């Protein structure tokens, strides 16, 4: 089979593919929240060679090897899963809440990009998740198309039924999101979705050795890309006899260390064997699905947990709890009752979690949320009244001007905000019904997120009186803090944060703008405050927010100063009339004799009589806050950023359970107070300054000023991030990005003219940056303007040669993730063109490198470019036909090289959906081909995305073939 990556062709649109669970009687928003990709010329438009990931069909998985998987070198999550601290209840927002109650988010990442999802990009207005402290598992929930689906198939503004392309049955979690999850102690799951146009029985079968080939491949892929498991959307009616096989398949995953949560829609319990395999959306008692996990005689589990349908009655929750306990399992981590955020937003319908509570209002089961990225994705529908399909004219969620509303909605979603307005379709409802739209927008921004109030509300999550069953009207969503206790991974004796949320309108280094362009990269998100916002005061509550600088459209009146390092700082502002203690981080840190706390701050407001203290809470006295005052100057207007060091040796031997900052007006109320925090670090002086990275090299340097670079990866215990910079001839140094990885994609060097130094530094656990490794390229003396023309069996290349001394020109053609052979030729100096005979006409992507050589054959300079070979044929169909009742099922083509499938019997075409003469990949089902006999031959022809048709293949079916 030939691997092809073609995404540059023009084709037509037509049909439908659903990409999410559609439950009966749900209020469903059909479109409107999908990610609209930037168009050419817009901020964030995809780079020509930018790494993106894709979905996987069956044959992709069976054939998978790392080096054949497009952009595999950029798709590994390298941050190891960090261990969460044991619960320390005295510092919780509500000490009654139980950290054993686990939480799963089934959600998008930067958005829900179907085509070309990126791992980082130059676009601020993407969703950067800020609330890892309330999550134990995050599972990828947006369809991703399979290769080689052309980009031109995607009409971002089309109706949802116009999606005529194939979503993969399996998709990876975004590796950047996996890194951020792991940093915060959260497991990241990929998704296996049934049914697509491929079906459950296509994937779940044994080979001649009694193994499940697809299970082994799922394990191999997860372990290579370093994610933790899979969410299995089991939503296809199945024969009862198939369910034990399904169970065995899942056990083949979990027995190899892979976490599995399965959607409980197929009945499969201990006492309902006659109903096994049937779909039941209405029974939310885990007793009816418990064999998915184990039966009483099993020594091991199949799946680890169940994702239940929303709105269980109390009796159903009782049954779930009793069943898990009878199996020796903990319902708090095996049964996840759900809230379907993406369907109904803040309305509180689908579903109430109130029935999961015990008498102390502590959930008795785990909690899952489907589509909690609604705070980003459905901004336009819920807050601005957009309806219908996606429109670029209604894409506020993709506009930095409106991100302040997304941030406010996210805080209300997780921390809870009792005074947040209720609204739908751009209009206030219930208590906010009389608000104008401007008043509504203001109320969203001015809501007071308060996880303590949310977690301790005696009526939290309670339905309206007498309405405690599914399908009824519920009060608005109270906030996840009402159900889940906050978690932390901050431990040891070293900690550092710059309050960098992972995106910015600019990037700052030491308080100065290093890169003046937008960016988003959750790889480099800092540890964010555990409580957003937990403020203890007897006076007016100060406001807290992230300050992205003057280019950002903030929702409050304060002086924007931006970040110290990264894209954002923490800003505290408002009228200060009493002490405000802003609780920041839940920790378990060992304070030593050498421990110090360093704070970098900026005070743009007027010099006043305030004081700022660090408040420390220790495990041995959790009800007491012990204050250390920041040395003189914290009350004065600063000229930029100032830094102070606090000695913590007086607390040596104690365990720090939490800390924050206290702001006090020492001599009366202070109007318009503001204090920005750019960095806080706690260190014991033992972290060794990282050495310069080794092995730095430029792997590819493209004609577009994109670049691939790599280096040797140091252990995470020594290095926790790498920063990448470009230094130019004029002395400017520009920050290009960061990651914990051994490879990095540079999207732009910003039209480099002369010599550019690519510098990579390592950053330790205390935030200290080591010396750089450096590699150089002189762009004034390099090959430019490479142009390619593809013909059948050959390619013609031309380029501009710089006026520098050289003796030869070498041209290499290699293939990206497909063929292994390389074609090379060496030409006389000053040659500006070449032609290669290439034995492939299959649409493969290739890279051409033009190098200038000196007299000894050494490379003086080079430039790379990518293009796509001509495609003049389609692979033939390889598969089998089996009887499916009175119909025929064709197995999916093993080739990736197809778009349409034509079938005929005895010269008569077999028709498909809507009377079409062909089946469309990803749209039409191949399980019910209508034939005129119980045995015979079907002739199959494949057509690829270029319009090439394969030779016909005769496939027997029926009794003779089955024998």
URCORKA-V136797 format. One line per field, one symbol per residue. psi: psi as a letter, one per 30 degrees, with the letter a starting at -180 (. if undefined). A space follows every 10 residues. Layout:
# URCORKA-V136797
psi = ???
This chain:
# URCORKA-V136797
psi = kkkkikhglk llldbkkkgl kjkkgkjkje bfglkjkklk flkgkklegk kllllkleee eegkleffkk geffgkkfkl kkkkklkjef glejfflkff jlkkkjlacf bikekhklfl lhjeiljjkg hffgkekkkk ikkkllkhkk effjjfgllf ggiilkkkek klkkeeeeee eeeggkkkka kjjkkaflle ffejllafgg ljeeeeeeee eeeefhlfak kjijhkklke ffeeeeeeee efeffggkkk kkkiejkiaf ghefgkfkkj ffjgjfefgf feellffkfl ldlflkjlll hkleeeeeee eeeeefgglj ffgfkjklki efegbgffli lkgeffkafg hkkfllklkj hfgffeegee eefggklalk kffhhefgkf fgfeeeeeee eeeefkjfgk lklkhgkklc fgfgkleeee eeeeegljkj feeefgjfgk gkllkgigll flklllkfkf ffeklklkgj abgkkkkghj fgllflkkkh fkjekglllk jfegklklke kikjkjlgbk klkklkjgaf fkjlgljljk falekbfllk kklakjflkj jjkekklikj klfgklkkkk lkjfllkahl lklkkkklef iffkkkkjkk lkfffkklib klkkkkkgff gkfljjflla kkkkjfhlkk khkkjkjfkk kklggfkkkk lkklgkljek jlfgglkkll lkklkffekf kkkklkkleg fkkkkfallj lgkkkjekgh ikebkkkjkk lkkafgfkka llkkklkjff hlklhkkkkk ljglkkkllk klilklelkk kkklkjgckf lkklkklllg kgllkkkkgk hggkklkkkj kklafggkke llklllakll jglkllkjal klkibglkkk lkkfkfilek kkklkhfkkk lakgglglkk kfekkgfikk lglflakkkk kkkaffgkkl kkkkjllaee ef.
